């Protein structure tokens, strides 16, 4: 499993992020506090607190291409 922190500030960020995530066949979760949602679910993402960075868990060992696709949302 690979982890990163992502920031999704605007509605268009969420839509673009979900479109990117949908291209991958492995499970991707977003975790905010005690809540975890499927990163492929727009409704799920909007149920999270988007005012601060969210933890992303990609359930794969080869996520290099995925992290390149979402680089603009990753918080260092």
PDB file of N, CA, C and O in Angstrom:
ATOM      1  N   UNK A   1       0.852  -1.178   0.000  1.00  0.00           N
ATOM      2  CA  UNK A   1       0.000   0.000   0.000  1.00  0.00           C
ATOM      3  C   UNK A   1       0.896   1.238   0.000  1.00  0.00           C
ATOM      4  O   UNK A   1       1.861   1.322   0.759  1.00  0.00           O
ATOM      5  N   UNK A   2       0.565   2.180  -0.849  1.00  0.00           N
ATOM      6  CA  UNK A   2       1.282   3.453  -0.947  1.00  0.00           C
ATOM      7  C   UNK A   2       0.405   4.549  -0.347  1.00  0.00           C
ATOM      8  O   UNK A   2      -0.817   4.528  -0.498  1.00  0.00           O
ATOM      9  N   UNK A   3       1.039   5.513   0.338  1.00  0.00           N
ATOM     10  CA  UNK A   3       0.291   6.590   0.980  1.00  0.00           C
ATOM     11  C   UNK A   3       0.800   7.953   0.541  1.00  0.00           C
ATOM     12  O   UNK A   3       1.963   8.113   0.172  1.00  0.00           O
ATOM     13  N   UNK A   4      -0.095   8.929   0.586  1.00  0.00           N
ATOM     14  CA  UNK A   4       0.249  10.320   0.297  1.00  0.00           C
ATOM     15  C   UNK A   4      -0.816  11.211   0.924  1.00  0.00           C
ATOM     16  O   UNK A   4      -1.884  10.736   1.309  1.00  0.00           O
ATOM     17  N   UNK A   5      -0.524  12.491   1.023  1.00  0.00           N
ATOM     18  CA  UNK A   5      -1.511  13.481   1.464  1.00  0.00           C
ATOM     19  C   UNK A   5      -1.926  14.281   0.240  1.00  0.00           C
ATOM     20  O   UNK A   5      -1.080  14.706  -0.547  1.00  0.00           O
ATOM     21  N   UNK A   6      -3.232  14.486   0.081  1.00  0.00           N
ATOM     22  CA  UNK A   6      -3.737  15.258  -1.054  1.00  0.00           C
ATOM     23  C   UNK A   6      -4.608  16.406  -0.564  1.00  0.00           C
ATOM     24  O   UNK A   6      -5.200  16.350   0.514  1.00  0.00           O
ATOM     25  N   UNK A   7      -4.668  17.443  -1.383  1.00  0.00           N
ATOM     26  CA  UNK A   7      -5.505  18.596  -1.079  1.00  0.00           C
ATOM     27  C   UNK A   7      -6.456  18.826  -2.252  1.00  0.00           C
ATOM     28  O   UNK A   7      -6.024  18.988  -3.393  1.00  0.00           O
ATOM     29  N   UNK A   8      -7.745  18.836  -1.960  1.00  0.00           N
ATOM     30  CA  UNK A   8      -8.786  19.055  -2.965  1.00  0.00           C
ATOM     31  C   UNK A   8      -9.603  20.264  -2.516  1.00  0.00           C
ATOM     32  O   UNK A   8     -10.521  20.136  -1.706  1.00  0.00           O
ATOM     33  N   UNK A   9      -9.265  21.431  -3.046  1.00  0.00           N
ATOM     34  CA  UNK A   9      -9.855  22.675  -2.557  1.00  0.00           C
ATOM     35  C   UNK A   9     -11.151  23.084  -3.251  1.00  0.00           C
ATOM     36  O   UNK A   9     -12.046  23.638  -2.614  1.00  0.00           O
ATOM     37  N   UNK A  10     -11.257  22.813  -4.558  1.00  0.00           N
ATOM     38  CA  UNK A  10     -12.411  23.298  -5.322  1.00  0.00           C
ATOM     39  C   UNK A  10     -13.216  22.131  -5.889  1.00  0.00           C
ATOM     40  O   UNK A  10     -12.730  21.001  -5.954  1.00  0.00           O
ATOM     41  N   UNK A  11     -14.432  22.414  -6.292  1.00  0.00           N
ATOM     42  CA  UNK A  11     -15.305  21.398  -6.885  1.00  0.00           C
ATOM     43  C   UNK A  11     -14.648  20.801  -8.133  1.00  0.00           C
ATOM     44  O   UNK A  11     -14.690  19.589  -8.345  1.00  0.00           O
ATOM     45  N   UNK A  12     -14.046  21.656  -8.948  1.00  0.00           N
ATOM     46  CA  UNK A  12     -13.384  21.159 -10.161  1.00  0.00           C
ATOM     47  C   UNK A  12     -12.186  20.277  -9.836  1.00  0.00           C
ATOM     48  O   UNK A  12     -11.881  19.351 -10.588  1.00  0.00           O
ATOM     49  N   UNK A  13     -11.497  20.554  -8.717  1.00  0.00           N
ATOM     50  CA  UNK A  13     -10.400  19.685  -8.283  1.00  0.00           C
ATOM     51  C   UNK A  13     -10.919  18.281  -8.004  1.00  0.00           C
ATOM     52  O   UNK A  13     -10.302  17.294  -8.406  1.00  0.00           O
ATOM     53  N   UNK A  14     -12.042  18.191  -7.322  1.00  0.00           N
ATOM     54  CA  UNK A  14     -12.621  16.888  -6.982  1.00  0.00           C
ATOM     55  C   UNK A  14     -13.038  16.149  -8.248  1.00  0.00           C
ATOM     56  O   UNK A  14     -12.760  14.959  -8.389  1.00  0.00           O
ATOM     57  N   UNK A  15     -13.701  16.842  -9.167  1.00  0.00           N
ATOM     58  CA  UNK A  15     -14.132  16.198 -10.417  1.00  0.00           C
ATOM     59  C   UNK A  15     -12.939  15.686 -11.215  1.00  0.00           C
ATOM     60  O   UNK A  15     -12.962  14.553 -11.696  1.00  0.00           O
ATOM     61  N   UNK A  16     -11.902  16.497 -11.364  1.00  0.00           N
ATOM     62  CA  UNK A  16     -10.710  16.099 -12.098  1.00  0.00           C
ATOM     63  C   UNK A  16      -9.999  14.935 -11.399  1.00  0.00           C
ATOM     64  O   UNK A  16      -9.557  13.991 -12.052  1.00  0.00           O
ATOM     65  N   UNK A  17      -9.895  15.009 -10.077  1.00  0.00           N
ATOM     66  CA  UNK A  17      -9.250  13.956  -9.292  1.00  0.00           C
ATOM     67  C   UNK A  17      -9.968  12.618  -9.475  1.00  0.00           C
ATOM     68  O   UNK A  17      -9.321  11.593  -9.688  1.00  0.00           O
ATOM     69  N   UNK A  18     -11.288  12.621  -9.393  1.00  0.00           N
ATOM     70  CA  UNK A  18     -12.070  11.390  -9.561  1.00  0.00           C
ATOM     71  C   UNK A  18     -11.900  10.831 -10.977  1.00  0.00           C
ATOM     72  O   UNK A  18     -11.795   9.616 -11.148  1.00  0.00           O
ATOM     73  N   UNK A  19     -11.873  11.689 -11.981  1.00  0.00           N
ATOM     74  CA  UNK A  19     -11.660  11.218 -13.359  1.00  0.00           C
ATOM     75  C   UNK A  19     -10.306  10.539 -13.512  1.00  0.00           C
ATOM     76  O   UNK A  19     -10.194   9.548 -14.234  1.00  0.00           O
ATOM     77  N   UNK A  20      -9.286  11.050 -12.853  1.00  0.00           N
ATOM     78  CA  UNK A  20      -7.963  10.418 -12.895  1.00  0.00           C
ATOM     79  C   UNK A  20      -7.990   9.079 -12.160  1.00  0.00           C
ATOM     80  O   UNK A  20      -7.499   8.073 -12.672  1.00  0.00           O
ATOM     81  N   UNK A  21      -8.562   9.071 -10.968  1.00  0.00           N
ATOM     82  CA  UNK A  21      -8.589   7.868 -10.131  1.00  0.00           C
ATOM     83  C   UNK A  21      -9.357   6.731 -10.807  1.00  0.00           C
ATOM     84  O   UNK A  21      -9.001   5.564 -10.649  1.00  0.00           O
ATOM     85  N   UNK A  22     -10.402   7.063 -11.555  1.00  0.00           N
ATOM     86  CA  UNK A  22     -11.224   6.038 -12.211  1.00  0.00           C
ATOM     87  C   UNK A  22     -10.438   5.217 -13.242  1.00  0.00           C
ATOM     88  O   UNK A  22     -10.854   4.111 -13.590  1.00  0.00           O
ATOM     89  N   UNK A  23      -9.318   5.739 -13.731  1.00  0.00           N
ATOM     90  CA  UNK A  23      -8.511   5.036 -14.726  1.00  0.00           C
ATOM     91  C   UNK A  23      -7.773   3.829 -14.150  1.00  0.00           C
ATOM     92  O   UNK A  23      -7.314   2.966 -14.897  1.00  0.00           O
ATOM     93  N   UNK A  24      -7.659   3.769 -12.839  1.00  0.00           N
ATOM     94  CA  UNK A  24      -6.860   2.725 -12.199  1.00  0.00           C
ATOM     95  C   UNK A  24      -7.762   1.650 -11.600  1.00  0.00           C
ATOM     96  O   UNK A  24      -8.812   1.945 -11.028  1.00  0.00           O
ATOM     97  N   UNK A  25      -7.326   0.385 -11.744  1.00  0.00           N
ATOM     98  CA  UNK A  25      -8.188  -0.722 -11.315  1.00  0.00           C
ATOM     99  C   UNK A  25      -7.949  -1.162  -9.875  1.00  0.00           C
ATOM    100  O   UNK A  25      -8.657  -2.042  -9.386  1.00  0.00           O
ATOM    101  N   UNK A  26      -6.978  -0.581  -9.185  1.00  0.00           N
ATOM    102  CA  UNK A  26      -6.773  -0.942  -7.778  1.00  0.00           C
ATOM    103  C   UNK A  26      -7.598  -0.018  -6.880  1.00  0.00           C
ATOM    104  O   UNK A  26      -8.033   1.051  -7.306  1.00  0.00           O
ATOM    105  N   UNK A  27      -7.806  -0.445  -5.634  1.00  0.00           N
ATOM    106  CA  UNK A  27      -8.605   0.337  -4.689  1.00  0.00           C
ATOM    107  C   UNK A  27      -7.809   1.533  -4.178  1.00  0.00           C
ATOM    108  O   UNK A  27      -6.615   1.433  -3.896  1.00  0.00           O
ATOM    109  N   UNK A  28      -8.494   2.655  -4.069  1.00  0.00           N
ATOM    110  CA  UNK A  28      -7.887   3.878  -3.566  1.00  0.00           C
ATOM    111  C   UNK A  28      -8.869   4.472  -2.553  1.00  0.00           C
ATOM    112  O   UNK A  28     -10.034   4.711  -2.871  1.00  0.00           O
ATOM    113  N   UNK A  29      -8.386   4.704  -1.341  1.00  0.00           N
ATOM    114  CA  UNK A  29      -9.219   5.253  -0.282  1.00  0.00           C
ATOM    115  C   UNK A  29      -8.723   6.624   0.128  1.00  0.00           C
ATOM    116  O   UNK A  29      -7.531   6.918   0.038  1.00  0.00           O
ATOM    117  N   UNK A  30      -9.644   7.458   0.577  1.00  0.00           N
ATOM    118  CA  UNK A  30      -9.305   8.737   1.190  1.00  0.00           C
ATOM    119  C   UNK A  30      -9.732   8.674   2.641  1.00  0.00           C
ATOM    120  O   UNK A  30     -10.858   8.278   2.941  1.00  0.00           O
ATOM    121  N   UNK A  31      -8.841   9.063   3.549  1.00  0.00           N
ATOM    122  CA  UNK A  31      -9.102   8.968   4.984  1.00  0.00           C
ATOM    123  C   UNK A  31      -8.983  10.358   5.605  1.00  0.00           C
ATOM    124  O   UNK A  31      -7.967  11.038   5.457  1.00  0.00           O
ATOM    125  N   UNK A  32     -10.035  10.758   6.298  1.00  0.00           N
ATOM    126  CA  UNK A  32     -10.051  12.030   7.012  1.00  0.00           C
ATOM    127  C   UNK A  32     -10.579  11.757   8.409  1.00  0.00           C
ATOM    128  O   UNK A  32     -11.766  11.483   8.590  1.00  0.00           O
ATOM    129  N   UNK A  33      -9.696  11.831   9.396  1.00  0.00           N
ATOM    130  CA  UNK A  33     -10.096  11.501  10.760  1.00  0.00           C
ATOM    131  C   UNK A  33     -10.456  10.033  10.850  1.00  0.00           C
ATOM    132  O   UNK A  33      -9.652   9.168  10.505  1.00  0.00           O
ATOM    133  N   UNK A  34     -11.658   9.751  11.311  1.00  0.00           N
ATOM    134  CA  UNK A  34     -12.082   8.351  11.422  1.00  0.00           C
ATOM    135  C   UNK A  34     -12.907   7.881  10.225  1.00  0.00           C
ATOM    136  O   UNK A  34     -13.398   6.753  10.207  1.00  0.00           O
ATOM    137  N   UNK A  35     -13.055   8.748   9.228  1.00  0.00           N
ATOM    138  CA  UNK A  35     -13.842   8.412   8.041  1.00  0.00           C
ATOM    139  C   UNK A  35     -12.941   8.005   6.875  1.00  0.00           C
ATOM    140  O   UNK A  35     -11.937   8.660   6.598  1.00  0.00           O
ATOM    141  N   UNK A  36     -13.306   6.933   6.206  1.00  0.00           N
ATOM    142  CA  UNK A  36     -12.601   6.479   5.007  1.00  0.00           C
ATOM    143  C   UNK A  36     -13.634   6.297   3.900  1.00  0.00           C
ATOM    144  O   UNK A  36     -14.678   5.680   4.112  1.00  0.00           O
ATOM    145  N   UNK A  37     -13.337   6.839   2.713  1.00  0.00           N
ATOM    146  CA  UNK A  37     -14.256   6.715   1.580  1.00  0.00           C
ATOM    147  C   UNK A  37     -13.483   6.262   0.348  1.00  0.00           C
ATOM    148  O   UNK A  37     -12.266   6.425   0.261  1.00  0.00           O
ATOM    149  N   UNK A  38     -14.208   5.699  -0.586  1.00  0.00           N
ATOM    150  CA  UNK A  38     -13.647   5.292  -1.871  1.00  0.00           C
ATOM    151  C   UNK A  38     -13.303   6.557  -2.665  1.00  0.00           C
ATOM    152  O   UNK A  38     -14.157   7.425  -2.848  1.00  0.00           O
ATOM    153  N   UNK A  39     -12.055   6.664  -3.137  1.00  0.00           N
ATOM    154  CA  UNK A  39     -11.626   7.854  -3.869  1.00  0.00           C
ATOM    155  C   UNK A  39     -12.294   7.958  -5.235  1.00  0.00           C
ATOM    156  O   UNK A  39     -12.170   8.988  -5.897  1.00  0.00           O
ATOM    157  N   UNK A  40     -12.997   6.919  -5.671  1.00  0.00           N
ATOM    158  CA  UNK A  40     -13.697   6.942  -6.953  1.00  0.00           C
ATOM    159  C   UNK A  40     -15.130   7.455  -6.810  1.00  0.00           C
ATOM    160  O   UNK A  40     -15.880   7.491  -7.785  1.00  0.00           O
ATOM    161  N   UNK A  41     -15.506   7.851  -5.589  1.00  0.00           N
ATOM    162  CA  UNK A  41     -16.861   8.309  -5.301  1.00  0.00           C
ATOM    163  C   UNK A  41     -16.881   9.817  -5.042  1.00  0.00           C
ATOM    164  O   UNK A  41     -16.378  10.283  -4.020  1.00  0.00           O
ATOM    165  N   UNK A  42     -17.460  10.567  -5.964  1.00  0.00           N
ATOM    166  CA  UNK A  42     -17.555  12.024  -5.775  1.00  0.00           C
ATOM    167  C   UNK A  42     -18.356  12.342  -4.516  1.00  0.00           C
ATOM    168  O   UNK A  42     -17.961  13.207  -3.734  1.00  0.00           O
ATOM    169  N   UNK A  43     -19.458  11.662  -4.316  1.00  0.00           N
ATOM    170  CA  UNK A  43     -20.286  11.914  -3.126  1.00  0.00           C
ATOM    171  C   UNK A  43     -19.521  11.594  -1.852  1.00  0.00           C
ATOM    172  O   UNK A  43     -19.621  12.317  -0.861  1.00  0.00           O
ATOM    173  N   UNK A  44     -18.762  10.516  -1.883  1.00  0.00           N
ATOM    174  CA  UNK A  44     -17.957  10.154  -0.717  1.00  0.00           C
ATOM    175  C   UNK A  44     -16.938  11.227  -0.388  1.00  0.00           C
ATOM    176  O   UNK A  44     -16.766  11.587   0.776  1.00  0.00           O
ATOM    177  N   UNK A  45     -16.262  11.739  -1.404  1.00  0.00           N
ATOM    178  CA  UNK A  45     -15.248  12.779  -1.189  1.00  0.00           C
ATOM    179  C   UNK A  45     -15.882  14.036  -0.607  1.00  0.00           C
ATOM    180  O   UNK A  45     -15.320  14.654   0.297  1.00  0.00           O
ATOM    181  N   UNK A  46     -17.044  14.416  -1.116  1.00  0.00           N
ATOM    182  CA  UNK A  46     -17.699  15.620  -0.599  1.00  0.00           C
ATOM    183  C   UNK A  46     -18.216  15.443   0.829  1.00  0.00           C
ATOM    184  O   UNK A  46     -18.575  16.428   1.474  1.00  0.00           O
ATOM    185  N   UNK A  47     -18.262  14.221   1.331  1.00  0.00           N
ATOM    186  CA  UNK A  47     -18.678  14.009   2.717  1.00  0.00           C
ATOM    187  C   UNK A  47     -17.516  14.229   3.688  1.00  0.00           C
ATOM    188  O   UNK A  47     -17.716  14.256   4.903  1.00  0.00           O
ATOM    189  N   UNK A  48     -16.297  14.387   3.150  1.00  0.00           N
ATOM    190  CA  UNK A  48     -15.125  14.603   3.990  1.00  0.00           C
ATOM    191  C   UNK A  48     -14.884  16.094   4.218  1.00  0.00           C
ATOM    192  O   UNK A  48     -15.428  16.942   3.511  1.00  0.00           O
ATOM    193  N   UNK A  49     -14.059  16.391   5.217  1.00  0.00           N
ATOM    194  CA  UNK A  49     -13.641  17.772   5.487  1.00  0.00           C
ATOM    195  C   UNK A  49     -12.517  18.126   4.508  1.00  0.00           C
ATOM    196  O   UNK A  49     -11.377  17.698   4.691  1.00  0.00           O
ATOM    197  N   UNK A  50     -12.835  18.898   3.478  1.00  0.00           N
ATOM    198  CA  UNK A  50     -11.868  19.236   2.436  1.00  0.00           C
ATOM    199  C   UNK A  50     -11.057  20.493   2.751  1.00  0.00           C
ATOM    200  O   UNK A  50     -10.277  20.952   1.917  1.00  0.00           O
ATOM    201  N   UNK A  51     -11.236  21.048   3.946  1.00  0.00           N
ATOM    202  CA  UNK A  51     -10.510  22.269   4.305  1.00  0.00           C
ATOM    203  C   UNK A  51      -9.057  21.991   4.674  1.00  0.00           C
ATOM    204  O   UNK A  51      -8.259  22.922   4.780  1.00  0.00           O
ATOM    205  N   UNK A  52      -8.706  20.720   4.871  1.00  0.00           N
ATOM    206  CA  UNK A  52      -7.317  20.368   5.188  1.00  0.00           C
ATOM    207  C   UNK A  52      -6.916  19.153   4.356  1.00  0.00           C
ATOM    208  O   UNK A  52      -7.781  18.466   3.812  1.00  0.00           O
ATOM    209  N   UNK A  53      -5.614  18.880   4.251  1.00  0.00           N
ATOM    210  CA  UNK A  53      -5.163  17.728   3.444  1.00  0.00           C
ATOM    211  C   UNK A  53      -5.757  16.405   3.939  1.00  0.00           C
ATOM    212  O   UNK A  53      -5.999  16.216   5.131  1.00  0.00           O
ATOM    213  N   UNK A  54      -5.981  15.503   2.987  1.00  0.00           N
ATOM    214  CA  UNK A  54      -6.597  14.204   3.260  1.00  0.00           C
ATOM    215  C   UNK A  54      -5.583  13.123   2.948  1.00  0.00           C
ATOM    216  O   UNK A  54      -4.825  13.237   1.986  1.00  0.00           O
ATOM    217  N   UNK A  55      -5.565  12.069   3.760  1.00  0.00           N
ATOM    218  CA  UNK A  55      -4.655  10.951   3.524  1.00  0.00           C
ATOM    219  C   UNK A  55      -5.205  10.059   2.421  1.00  0.00           C
ATOM    220  O   UNK A  55      -6.377   9.681   2.448  1.00  0.00           O
ATOM    221  N   UNK A  56      -4.360   9.721   1.452  1.00  0.00           N
ATOM    222  CA  UNK A  56      -4.729   8.842   0.353  1.00  0.00           C
ATOM    223  C   UNK A  56      -3.996   7.519   0.526  1.00  0.00           C
ATOM    224  O   UNK A  56      -2.785   7.500   0.743  1.00  0.00           O
ATOM    225  N   UNK A  57      -4.728   6.413   0.429  1.00  0.00           N
ATOM    226  CA  UNK A  57      -4.146   5.070   0.495  1.00  0.00           C
ATOM    227  C   UNK A  57      -4.431   4.364  -0.823  1.00  0.00           C
ATOM    228  O   UNK A  57      -5.584   4.086  -1.155  1.00  0.00           O
ATOM    229  N   UNK A  58      -3.359   4.075  -1.577  1.00  0.00           N
ATOM    230  CA  UNK A  58      -3.485   3.335  -2.839  1.00  0.00           C
ATOM    231  C   UNK A  58      -3.091   1.895  -2.566  1.00  0.00           C
ATOM    232  O   UNK A  58      -1.950   1.622  -2.193  1.00  0.00           O
ATOM    233  N   UNK A  59      -4.023   0.974  -2.748  1.00  0.00           N
ATOM    234  CA  UNK A  59      -3.810  -0.432  -2.418  1.00  0.00           C
ATOM    235  C   UNK A  59      -3.136  -1.165  -3.580  1.00  0.00           C
ATOM    236  O   UNK A  59      -3.732  -2.016  -4.240  1.00  0.00           O
ATOM    237  N   UNK A  60      -1.879  -0.803  -3.801  1.00  0.00           N
ATOM    238  CA  UNK A  60      -1.062  -1.418  -4.838  1.00  0.00           C
ATOM    239  C   UNK A  60       0.400  -1.216  -4.466  1.00  0.00           C
ATOM    240  O   UNK A  60       0.725  -0.335  -3.669  1.00  0.00           O
ATOM    241  N   UNK A  61       1.267  -2.015  -5.031  1.00  0.00           N
ATOM    242  CA  UNK A  61       2.702  -1.848  -4.797  1.00  0.00           C
ATOM    243  C   UNK A  61       3.366  -1.070  -5.919  1.00  0.00           C
ATOM    244  O   UNK A  61       4.535  -0.701  -5.807  1.00  0.00           O
ATOM    245  N   UNK A  62       2.639  -0.816  -6.997  1.00  0.00           N
ATOM    246  CA  UNK A  62       3.197  -0.117  -8.148  1.00  0.00           C
ATOM    247  C   UNK A  62       2.333   1.094  -8.486  1.00  0.00           C
ATOM    248  O   UNK A  62       1.544   1.066  -9.431  1.00  0.00           O
ATOM    249  N   UNK A  63       2.493   2.151  -7.701  1.00  0.00           N
ATOM    250  CA  UNK A  63       1.641   3.333  -7.861  1.00  0.00           C
ATOM    251  C   UNK A  63       2.390   4.514  -8.469  1.00  0.00           C
ATOM    252  O   UNK A  63       1.907   5.645  -8.410  1.00  0.00           O
ATOM    253  N   UNK A  64       3.551   4.272  -9.046  1.00  0.00           N
ATOM    254  CA  UNK A  64       4.368   5.370  -9.571  1.00  0.00           C
ATOM    255  C   UNK A  64       3.621   6.188 -10.632  1.00  0.00           C
ATOM    256  O   UNK A  64       3.603   7.416 -10.556  1.00  0.00           O
ATOM    257  N   UNK A  65       3.012   5.532 -11.607  1.00  0.00           N
ATOM    258  CA  UNK A  65       2.274   6.240 -12.664  1.00  0.00           C
ATOM    259  C   UNK A  65       1.067   6.977 -12.072  1.00  0.00           C
ATOM    260  O   UNK A  65       0.755   8.096 -12.479  1.00  0.00           O
ATOM    261  N   UNK A  66       0.400   6.349 -11.120  1.00  0.00           N
ATOM    262  CA  UNK A  66      -0.753   6.978 -10.478  1.00  0.00           C
ATOM    263  C   UNK A  66      -0.342   8.266  -9.766  1.00  0.00           C
ATOM    264  O   UNK A  66      -1.003   9.295  -9.912  1.00  0.00           O
ATOM    265  N   UNK A  67       0.749   8.212  -8.997  1.00  0.00           N
ATOM    266  CA  UNK A  67       1.192   9.399  -8.265  1.00  0.00           C
ATOM    267  C   UNK A  67       1.671  10.500  -9.212  1.00  0.00           C
ATOM    268  O   UNK A  67       1.575  11.679  -8.871  1.00  0.00           O
ATOM    269  N   UNK A  68       2.182  10.147 -10.385  1.00  0.00           N
ATOM    270  CA  UNK A  68       2.538  11.162 -11.377  1.00  0.00           C
ATOM    271  C   UNK A  68       1.282  11.849 -11.905  1.00  0.00           C
ATOM    272  O   UNK A  68       1.280  13.061 -12.123  1.00  0.00           O
ATOM    273  N   UNK A  69       0.208  11.071 -12.110  1.00  0.00           N
ATOM    274  CA  UNK A  69      -1.055  11.638 -12.612  1.00  0.00           C
ATOM    275  C   UNK A  69      -1.702  12.600 -11.613  1.00  0.00           C
ATOM    276  O   UNK A  69      -2.330  13.578 -12.017  1.00  0.00           O
ATOM    277  N   UNK A  70      -1.554  12.331 -10.314  1.00  0.00           N
ATOM    278  CA  UNK A  70      -2.201  13.167  -9.308  1.00  0.00           C
ATOM    279  C   UNK A  70      -1.213  14.115  -8.620  1.00  0.00           C
ATOM    280  O   UNK A  70      -1.516  14.659  -7.559  1.00  0.00           O
ATOM    281  N   UNK A  71      -0.037  14.315  -9.216  1.00  0.00           N
ATOM    282  CA  UNK A  71       1.025  15.119  -8.590  1.00  0.00           C
ATOM    283  C   UNK A  71       0.561  16.513  -8.163  1.00  0.00           C
ATOM    284  O   UNK A  71       0.998  17.018  -7.129  1.00  0.00           O
ATOM    285  N   UNK A  72      -0.315  17.136  -8.946  1.00  0.00           N
ATOM    286  CA  UNK A  72      -0.738  18.500  -8.610  1.00  0.00           C
ATOM    287  C   UNK A  72      -1.613  18.563  -7.346  1.00  0.00           C
ATOM    288  O   UNK A  72      -1.815  19.640  -6.785  1.00  0.00           O
ATOM    289  N   UNK A  73      -2.127  17.419  -6.904  1.00  0.00           N
ATOM    290  CA  UNK A  73      -2.957  17.391  -5.692  1.00  0.00           C
ATOM    291  C   UNK A  73      -2.189  16.927  -4.448  1.00  0.00           C
ATOM    292  O   UNK A  73      -2.686  17.048  -3.329  1.00  0.00           O
ATOM    293  N   UNK A  74      -0.981  16.400  -4.649  1.00  0.00           N
ATOM    294  CA  UNK A  74      -0.204  15.878  -3.521  1.00  0.00           C
ATOM    295  C   UNK A  74       0.417  17.035  -2.748  1.00  0.00           C
ATOM    296  O   UNK A  74       0.989  17.962  -3.323  1.00  0.00           O
ATOM    297  N   UNK A  75       0.286  16.951  -1.428  1.00  0.00           N
ATOM    298  CA  UNK A  75       0.854  17.940  -0.513  1.00  0.00           C
ATOM    299  C   UNK A  75       2.134  17.349   0.053  1.00  0.00           C
ATOM    300  O   UNK A  75       2.132  16.230   0.566  1.00  0.00           O
ATOM    301  N   UNK A  76       3.214  18.089  -0.038  1.00  0.00           N
ATOM    302  CA  UNK A  76       4.509  17.596   0.480  1.00  0.00           C
ATOM    303  C   UNK A  76       4.587  17.763   1.974  1.00  0.00           C
ATOM    304  O   UNK A  76       5.596  17.406   2.583  1.00  0.00           O
TER     305      UNK A  76
END
